[in-house]
Amino acid sequence: MAKKSVSNRNEKRIKIVERFRVRRDKLREDVSNINLSDKERWEAMQKMQDLPRDASPSRRRHRCKLCGRPRAYNRLTGLCRLHMRTATISGMVPGMRKASW
């Protein structure tokens, strides 16, 4: 079970990413736009660097919905491998079953 503070920090990052998404996308377009002058592109890069660190989507972490485990995360179900196994064995995941031969 992940610490509550770590899960809360990740939730806070997700909210910050959503709040700055439009502004960040606009600045990213301006930086890569070759039709703008070098000065305008440089200013857009400076503004992008002035955004909070947590506004970057790469700083958030996928975590298990049940225990908050950051490793072995399955995107399909949103669970870690441990909870995925128990859910699969109990028949909670449609179309999946534990292999046995």
Secondary structure, 3 states (H helix, E strand, C coil): CCCHHHHHHHHHHHHHHHHHHHHHHHHHHHHHCCCCCHHHHHHHHHHHHHCCHHHCHHHCCCCCCCCCCCCCEECCCCEEHHHHHHHHHCCCCCCCCCCCC
